Amino acid sequence: MRKKKWICIFLACVMQLSVAFMNRTEAAAADRTQLLLSAPWHGSYVCNQGLTRLRLTLRTLPGGDGNRMEAEFSFSPDPDNPSVSTGLFRLTGSLQPATGAIVLKQDRWLEQPTDPSYRMVDMEGQLVIGEGQAMIRGRVTTYGCQDFAVWQFFTDTTVGR
């Protein structure tokens, strides 16, 4: 009977340590994601004007469940399409940390191009964090647009382990 009691105590300690480790691991993953989100993302997208460079800067908004996001969408010419205008606008939306799903909706212009054919866009994508790199790819959901992809490269010391 005494042996059973010690085995139960041992198993309870192991379970407590496992739960503490899992909570710490989940917290570290959340911190890592927040650090990644706060750095600029670089890539491209395609709309009516053709291939366009994209710089996306994300920020978690305070309050609520911590999933609310604000973003700055900066676009500029790609070397393969130098006639594209430059512009910058703000988006708001959400990130679901469990799935990596991100949805951003247009909010307001910060630097509007003089060409009236340019408009703000909405986007839906998926955040994927891999070894030494992270990517958000998906679809620009505004009419006349297609896919987008932005990425980052990092070291474990850049975003913490």
trRosetta pair geometry for C-beta under 8 A, 3 or more apart (Angstrom, degrees):
i j d omega theta_ij theta_ji phi_ij phi_ji
1 4 5.7 -52 -155 32 36 114
1 5 6.7 39 148 -22 65 103
2 5 5.6 -51 -154 30 35 115
2 6 6.7 31 152 -14 66 104
3 6 5.9 -56 -151 38 34 108
3 7 6.3 35 151 -20 66 106
4 7 5.6 -55 -147 36 32 112
4 8 6.3 33 154 -20 65 105
5 8 5.8 -55 -151 35 29 111
5 9 6.5 28 151 -17 64 106
6 9 5.5 -50 -144 37 34 112
6 10 6.1 38 153 -22 66 106
7 10 5.6 -53 -146 37 30 114
7 11 6.2 29 155 -17 65 107
8 11 5.8 -55 -144 39 29 109
8 12 6.3 32 154 -21 64 106
9 12 5.7 -54 -148 35 30 113
9 13 6.5 31 152 -19 64 104
10 13 5.8 -56 -152 35 30 111
10 14 6.4 30 151 -18 65 105
11 14 5.6 -50 -145 36 34 113
11 15 6.3 35 154 -19 65 104
12 15 5.7 -54 -148 37 30 111
12 16 6.4 33 152 -21 64 104
13 16 5.6 -52 -148 35 32 112
13 17 6.3 30 154 -16 65 106
14 17 5.8 -56 -149 39 30 110
14 18 6.2 34 152 -22 65 107
15 18 5.5 -53 -146 35 32 115
15 19 6.4 32 156 -18 65 104
16 19 5.9 -55 -149 36 29 109
16 20 6.3 27 153 -16 64 108
17 20 5.6 -55 -145 40 31 111
17 21 6.1 32 155 -20 66 107
18 21 5.7 -54 -145 37 29 110
18 22 6.2 27 156 -18 64 106
19 22 5.8 -54 -145 37 30 110
19 23 6.3 30 155 -18 64 106
20 23 5.8 -55 -147 37 29 110
20 24 6.3 28 154 -17 64 108
21 24 5.7 -57 -147 40 30 110
21 25 6.1 32 153 -21 66 108
22 25 5.5 -53 -144 37 31 113
22 26 6.2 32 156 -18 65 105
23 26 5.8 -53 -146 38 30 110
23 27 6.3 30 153 -18 64 107
24 27 5.6 -53 -146 38 31 112
24 28 6.2 33 153 -20 65 105
25 28 5.7 -52 -146 36 30 112
25 29 6.4 32 153 -19 63 104
26 29 5.6 -52 -147 36 32 112
26 30 6.4 33 152 -19 64 105
27 30 5.6 -53 -148 36 32 112
27 31 6.4 34 152 -19 65 104
28 31 5.6 -52 -147 37 33 112
28 32 6.2 37 152 -23 65 105
28 160 7.1 -134 -159 124 89 109
28 161 7.1 -8 -176 132 132 42
29 32 5.5 -51 -146 35 31 115
29 33 6.4 34 153 -20 64 104
30 33 5.7 -52 -149 35 31 112
30 34 6.5 33 152 -20 64 104
30 97 6.5 11 -112 -155 87 152
31 34 5.7 -54 -149 35 32 112
31 35 6.5 32 153 -18 65 104
31 160 6.3 -40 119 77 118 141
32 35 5.9 -54 -151 35 30 110
32 36 6.5 30 151 -17 64 106
32 129 7.3 102 127 -169 116 161
32 159 4.9 70 -146 151 79 115
32 160 6.1 -136 -89 71 79 89
32 161 8.0 30 -84 -123 123 17
33 36 5.7 -56 -149 38 32 112
33 37 6.2 32 154 -22 66 107
33 97 6.4 120 106 -130 170 103
33 127 7.6 76 -144 143 107 148
33 129 6.9 -108 -95 -46 80 149
34 37 5.7 -53 -144 35 30 111
34 38 6.5 28 158 -21 63 107
34 60 6.4 -45 -129 -10 94 139
35 38 6.0 -59 -150 33 29 109
35 39 7.1 24 156 -17 62 104
35 158 7.6 157 145 134 130 72
35 159 4.5 158 95 -138 135 81
35 160 6.6 136 -14 17 162 104
36 39 6.3 -63 -158 31 34 105
36 129 6.7 -128 -47 -104 173 119
36 134 5.2 39 -160 22 140 170
36 152 6.2 176 -155 61 91 151
36 154 7.1 -104 -103 -22 91 155
36 159 5.8 12 -57 -116 82 138
37 58 4.5 -78 -175 93 88 122
37 59 7.4 148 138 -91 104 23
37 60 6.6 70 108 -38 147 93
37 69 7.7 -110 -171 -123 135 118
37 95 7.4 -93 -107 -28 142 169
38 58 7.1 -95 -81 82 29 76
38 59 6.7 60 -112 -104 71 66
39 152 6.0 92 96 -123 123 147
39 154 7.9 137 44 -80 163 121
40 55 5.7 -10 -173 -171 119 98
40 56 7.2 143 -163 73 65 42
40 57 5.1 -37 -105 -88 76 87
40 152 7.9 145 91 -91 47 109
41 54 7.9 -14 108 120 90 95
41 55 7.1 150 77 -161 53 47
41 56 4.3 -21 63 64 109 95
41 57 7.3 -177 19 -77 77 36
41 58 7.2 34 -6 -8 119 103
41 136 6.2 -5 -159 26 160 116
41 150 3.7 70 147 147 113 127
41 151 6.6 114 -159 28 88 10
41 152 5.9 -80 -110 -46 70 97
42 53 7.8 -21 -165 -171 84 94
42 54 7.3 150 -158 88 40 62
42 55 5.7 -11 -103 -106 70 73
42 56 8.0 -166 -70 23 26 73
42 150 6.1 148 70 -152 15 87
42 151 6.9 -47 66 58 66 60
42 152 7.6 107 22 -82 79 61
43 53 7.9 162 101 -157 29 56
43 54 5.2 -19 76 65 71 104
43 56 7.5 -14 32 4 100 109
43 148 6.6 104 107 174 126 79
43 149 4.7 -138 -172 102 144 60
43 150 3.5 -137 8 -96 125 50
43 151 5.8 99 -71 5 112 73
44 51 5.9 1 178 -169 133 86
44 52 6.2 152 -158 78 81 43
44 53 5.7 -53 -100 -108 81 37
44 54 5.5 153 -113 9 20 96
44 78 6.1 40 -121 -88 126 133
44 148 7.0 -153 105 -143 40 67
44 149 6.7 7 53 55 67 78
45 52 5.7 -26 65 64 74 96
45 54 5.0 63 -6 -45 99 139
45 75 7.6 -69 44 -110 111 116
45 121 7.9 -173 136 75 156 160
45 123 8.0 -84 -114 -101 147 131
45 140 5.4 80 -171 -38 132 134
45 145 6.9 -1 160 -164 113 112
45 146 7.4 167 -179 70 74 71
45 147 6.9 -149 -140 108 68 43
45 148 3.6 -18 -98 -100 102 96
45 149 7.7 161 -80 17 64 49
46 50 6.7 -43 -142 -176 82 29
46 51 5.7 -27 -96 -90 87 52
46 52 7.1 153 -97 16 34 84
46 140 7.7 -168 63 25 52 129
46 145 6.7 144 98 -160 57 64
46 146 4.3 -9 79 49 108 114
46 147 6.3 31 30 51 104 64
46 148 7.7 -162 15 -76 61 61
47 50 7.8 -34 66 16 51 19
47 52 6.7 -13 25 7 92 134
47 121 6.8 -129 -84 -75 140 146
47 140 6.3 -68 -74 98 97 153
47 142 7.3 1 -120 82 122 110
47 144 5.6 52 -170 121 83 90
47 145 4.0 -28 -105 -101 85 86
47 146 7.2 -163 -81 14 40 71
48 117 7.4 -103 93 158 136 114
48 144 4.4 -18 -48 171 103 122
48 145 7.4 -65 -19 -71 68 60
49 52 6.1 55 87 -61 112 122
49 81 7.3 119 140 161 83 135
49 83 7.9 -144 -172 97 101 88
49 84 5.3 104 146 -114 130 91
49 85 7.7 -95 -137 20 161 81
49 117 7.7 133 -68 113 103 116
49 118 7.3 3 -40 -93 140 87
50 78 7.9 -121 119 38 96 120
50 81 4.5 -172 107 -127 125 149
50 84 6.9 -126 65 -70 93 110
51 78 4.7 -57 122 39 99 156
51 80 5.6 11 73 81 142 113
51 81 4.7 159 65 -5 84 137
52 75 5.1 9 157 -165 124 114
52 76 7.3 142 -175 64 83 29
52 77 7.3 -69 -133 -116 68 26
52 78 5.9 -145 -120 -22 18 104
52 81 6.7 -74 -75 84 54 136
52 84 5.1 163 -111 -147 93 160
53 75 6.5 144 80 -158 61 57
53 76 4.7 -28 67 68 116 81
53 77 6.6 21 10 88 109 24
53 78 5.0 153 -41 -77 82 73
53 84 7.8 161 19 83 78 148
54 73 7.0 -35 -153 -161 97 80
54 74 7.2 131 -161 76 47 56
54 75 5.8 -18 -99 -101 64 76
54 148 6.2 14 8 -153 169 115
54 150 5.9 -96 101 -79 114 109
55 72 8.0 -12 109 107 86 92
55 74 4.2 -18 62 66 100 110
55 75 7.8 -167 23 -74 71 32
55 76 7.6 22 -3 7 105 109
55 150 7.9 117 -129 -129 26 128
56 71 5.9 -13 -169 -171 90 120
56 72 7.3 162 -153 79 42 54
56 73 6.0 -2 -107 -106 78 62
56 74 7.6 -162 -72 27 35 74
56 136 7.3 -85 79 64 152 137
56 150 5.0 -83 25 -70 122 174
57 71 6.4 153 79 -157 50 64
57 72 4.5 2 52 48 103 100
57 74 7.5 38 -3 -3 100 109
58 69 5.7 -28 -162 -164 100 120
58 70 7.5 143 -158 79 52 45
58 71 5.0 -21 -100 -100 65 91
58 95 7.8 61 -174 -46 142 136
59 69 6.8 137 73 -159 43 68
59 70 5.0 -22 65 63 97 92
59 71 7.3 174 19 -82 71 43
60 66 6.3 5 -175 -169 129 69
60 67 8.0 -68 -139 -129 99 10
60 68 7.1 99 -165 78 63 59
60 69 6.1 -47 -104 -101 46 67
60 95 7.7 -75 -99 32 90 124
61 64 7.3 36 96 30 100 122
61 68 4.1 -53 52 107 115 108
61 69 6.5 -165 -7 -98 92 12
61 70 5.5 93 -62 -20 103 100
61 92 7.8 22 -38 -143 143 99
63 68 7.4 -11 79 35 79 139
64 67 7.0 -92 122 40 117 72
64 68 5.1 71 61 -12 149 123
65 68 7.5 115 53 -18 72 84
67 94 4.8 33 138 -161 99 98
67 95 5.5 -147 -161 64 75 59
67 96 6.3 24 -146 -89 134 44
67 97 6.9 -122 -103 -16 95 88
68 92 7.4 -8 -175 -174 91 94
68 93 7.7 169 -154 101 55 27
68 94 5.8 -43 -103 -98 42 79
69 92 6.9 160 89 -159 59 49
69 93 5.2 -19 62 73 102 71
69 94 5.9 159 10 -104 94 20
69 95 5.3 75 -42 -16 132 97
69 102 7.1 -4 21 -149 161 100
69 104 6.8 -68 93 -94 120 94
70 90 6.6 -17 -174 -168 95 105
70 91 7.3 156 -163 84 47 54
70 92 5.5 -20 -106 -105 67 74
70 107 7.9 -14 -142 -12 86 160
71 90 7.0 147 80 -159 49 55
71 91 4.4 -12 61 60 102 101
71 92 7.5 -177 19 -81 76 27
71 93 7.2 -10 1 27 115 105
71 104 5.3 -23 26 -134 139 143
72 88 6.2 1 -177 -170 101 100
72 89 7.5 170 -151 88 60 28
72 90 5.9 -34 -99 -100 65 64
72 91 7.7 -177 -82 19 18 79
72 110 6.9 -14 -138 7 105 153
73 88 7.0 161 82 -150 52 50
73 89 5.5 -16 58 63 100 77
73 90 7.6 169 15 -98 83 14
73 91 5.8 60 -23 -17 116 115
73 104 7.8 144 -56 134 121 143
73 120 7.6 117 64 -146 137 83
73 121 7.3 -138 153 52 166 90
73 123 8.0 146 -99 -2 138 133
74 86 7.7 0 -177 -170 82 89
74 87 7.4 -172 -146 95 49 44
74 88 4.7 -6 -104 -104 78 91
75 84 7.1 -93 148 156 103 126
75 85 7.9 53 103 91 104 66
75 86 6.6 -178 94 -144 61 47
75 87 5.5 4 52 54 96 82
75 88 7.7 -174 20 -76 63 47
76 84 6.8 115 161 103 28 114
76 86 4.6 11 -105 -108 78 93
77 81 6.2 -150 -158 99 77 69
77 82 4.8 51 178 -141 141 41
77 83 6.9 132 -116 39 120 18
77 84 4.2 160 -97 54 66 94
77 85 7.9 95 -55 -3 85 8
77 86 7.3 -63 -14 -64 76 82
78 81 4.7 42 57 40 96 91
78 82 7.6 -106 76 -67 45 45
78 84 6.7 53 10 13 71 141
79 82 6.7 8 -146 -67 31 91
81 84 5.4 54 124 -27 102 111
85 113 3.8 69 139 -133 146 141
85 114 7.4 -154 -137 38 142 68
85 115 5.2 -157 -41 22 151 122
85 118 5.8 -96 61 -48 133 148
86 111 7.3 -19 124 120 89 126
86 113 6.7 150 69 -90 39 99
87 109 7.3 -59 -173 -143 108 99
87 111 5.6 -172 -151 99 50 82
87 112 6.1 20 -138 -136 112 27
87 113 4.5 -70 -67 -36 116 91
87 118 5.9 165 -25 148 157 149
88 109 7.5 100 86 -167 56 63
88 110 4.4 -54 109 71 101 108
88 111 4.1 49 36 35 98 102
89 106 6.4 -1 135 -146 136 90
89 107 7.1 167 162 57 93 72
89 108 6.5 -162 -158 101 90 32
89 109 4.8 -52 -103 -108 99 46
89 110 5.8 174 -104 9 33 81
89 111 7.8 -125 -57 44 57 57
89 112 7.6 55 -74 -84 101 71
89 120 4.6 -113 119 -108 169 109
90 107 4.4 -51 101 66 91 122
90 108 5.4 6 46 53 106 73
90 110 6.0 92 -30 -39 89 110
91 104 4.0 49 144 172 138 109
91 105 6.1 154 -161 72 89 29
91 106 5.8 -52 -105 -97 82 31
91 107 5.6 167 -115 -5 22 98
91 120 7.7 167 -79 -178 86 115
91 122 7.5 137 -134 -119 122 52
91 123 7.4 -18 -142 28 166 99
92 104 7.0 157 80 -150 16 70
92 105 6.1 -29 66 60 68 84
92 107 5.1 81 -8 -68 95 128
93 102 6.8 84 116 177 131 72
93 103 4.7 -153 -168 100 125 62
93 104 3.8 -120 -1 -99 146 45
93 105 5.5 136 -76 6 97 73
94 102 7.3 -163 98 -142 46 52
94 103 5.7 9 51 52 79 93
95 100 7.7 -28 -169 -154 91 32
95 101 7.3 164 -153 87 48 48
95 102 4.8 -9 -104 -102 79 87
95 127 6.8 26 -149 -10 115 140
96 99 4.7 10 105 42 119 98
96 100 7.0 -31 80 27 78 16
96 101 4.5 14 37 53 115 93
96 102 7.6 -147 19 -69 69 45
97 100 7.4 27 -156 -71 26 45
99 126 7.9 -80 142 -133 83 89
100 126 5.2 54 117 -169 108 70
100 127 3.9 -137 -163 61 93 79
100 128 6.2 66 -180 -69 159 50
100 129 7.9 -154 -110 -5 127 84
101 124 7.6 -13 -170 -170 88 89
101 125 7.8 160 -154 90 48 38
101 126 6.2 -28 -98 -104 51 67
101 127 7.8 -102 -26 14 10 84
102 123 7.9 3 112 113 96 94
102 124 7.2 165 90 -155 57 45
102 125 5.1 -14 62 66 101 83
102 126 7.1 -180 18 -86 86 17
102 127 5.7 81 -26 -31 120 100
102 136 6.2 -22 36 -147 146 124
102 138 7.4 -150 65 -13 90 152
103 123 7.7 -179 -149 96 41 53
103 124 5.1 -2 -108 -109 75 82
104 122 6.6 -180 97 -157 61 59
104 123 5.0 5 57 58 101 89
104 124 7.7 -171 26 -75 64 41
105 122 5.0 -5 -119 -119 56 106
106 120 3.6 115 -139 131 134 124
106 121 6.3 140 -63 63 115 16
106 122 5.7 -88 -15 -66 85 71
106 142 7.8 49 -30 -70 127 130
107 120 7.7 -134 37 -179 39 158
108 120 7.9 -85 -121 -68 6 159
109 112 4.0 11 -173 -63 150 100
109 120 6.7 -132 -71 -58 76 116
112 118 7.5 165 -168 90 72 115
113 118 4.4 56 45 37 130 150
115 118 5.4 82 87 -8 95 102
119 142 7.1 -163 98 176 111 150
120 142 7.8 174 112 -76 50 157
121 140 4.9 -4 162 -168 141 111
121 141 7.5 144 175 51 89 56
121 142 4.0 -117 -136 6 82 138
121 145 5.8 68 -136 -45 139 164
122 140 7.2 129 78 -168 46 60
122 141 4.7 -44 93 59 101 103
122 142 5.4 131 28 -51 76 87
123 138 6.2 115 175 88 91 118
123 139 6.9 178 -148 92 67 43
123 140 5.1 -38 -96 -108 90 57
123 141 6.3 170 -103 3 27 86
123 148 6.1 -30 -135 30 133 142
124 138 5.1 -131 103 163 54 141
124 139 5.7 -2 59 57 87 86
124 141 5.7 52 1 -41 101 124
125 136 4.8 75 126 171 142 88
125 137 5.7 175 -153 94 112 19
125 138 2.6 -141 -99 -4 68 131
125 139 7.2 174 -77 20 70 49
125 148 6.9 -74 -78 74 131 101
126 136 6.9 173 78 -148 36 58
126 137 6.3 -23 53 62 85 66
126 138 5.8 136 2 -70 69 103
127 134 7.0 -2 -170 -179 85 106
127 135 7.7 165 -149 89 44 44
127 136 5.1 -20 -93 -96 66 88
128 134 6.8 173 90 -155 50 61
128 135 5.2 -8 58 60 97 88
128 136 7.7 165 18 -85 68 38
128 137 7.6 -20 13 19 113 95
129 134 4.5 -15 -110 -109 69 100
130 133 5.1 -3 65 67 103 82
130 134 6.8 177 24 -86 67 45
130 135 7.6 15 4 5 108 97
132 153 6.2 5 157 -159 81 78
132 154 6.3 -165 -156 67 46 55
132 155 6.8 5 -122 -98 86 43
133 151 6.2 -1 -175 -176 102 115
133 152 6.8 166 -153 88 57 53
133 153 5.1 -25 -100 -107 82 65
133 154 7.2 157 -88 22 31 72
134 151 6.5 165 87 -154 50 67
134 152 4.9 1 54 54 95 98
134 154 7.1 14 -2 9 102 117
135 149 6.4 -14 -169 -166 109 94
135 150 7.1 158 -154 85 60 44
135 151 4.4 -21 -101 -100 78 94
135 152 7.9 -163 -72 24 43 62
136 149 7.4 166 87 -150 51 47
136 150 5.2 -3 56 59 95 92
136 151 7.5 -172 22 -78 60 48
137 147 7.1 9 -175 -177 91 106
137 148 6.8 -168 -143 96 55 56
137 149 4.1 0 -107 -108 99 84
137 150 7.6 179 -76 25 59 52
138 147 7.1 -174 109 -147 25 73
138 148 6.3 -7 64 57 64 87
139 145 7.7 127 174 114 71 99
139 146 7.1 -83 -141 169 78 37
139 147 5.8 -53 -102 -103 58 56
139 148 7.2 137 -127 15 10 82
140 145 3.6 -72 98 142 117 138
140 146 6.5 35 41 62 98 27
140 147 7.1 146 6 -144 82 5
140 148 5.3 86 -43 -28 95 114
141 145 7.3 1 39 72 10 119
142 145 5.0 57 69 10 81 130
154 158 4.1 -132 -164 73 97 140
154 159 5.2 44 155 -17 150 112
155 158 4.8 109 52 -9 69 101
155 159 7.9 170 80 12 42 79
156 159 6.8 -76 -149 55 34 81
156 160 7.3 -45 171 126 66 9
156 161 4.9 28 178 -72 115 95
157 160 7.5 34 -151 -77 27 35
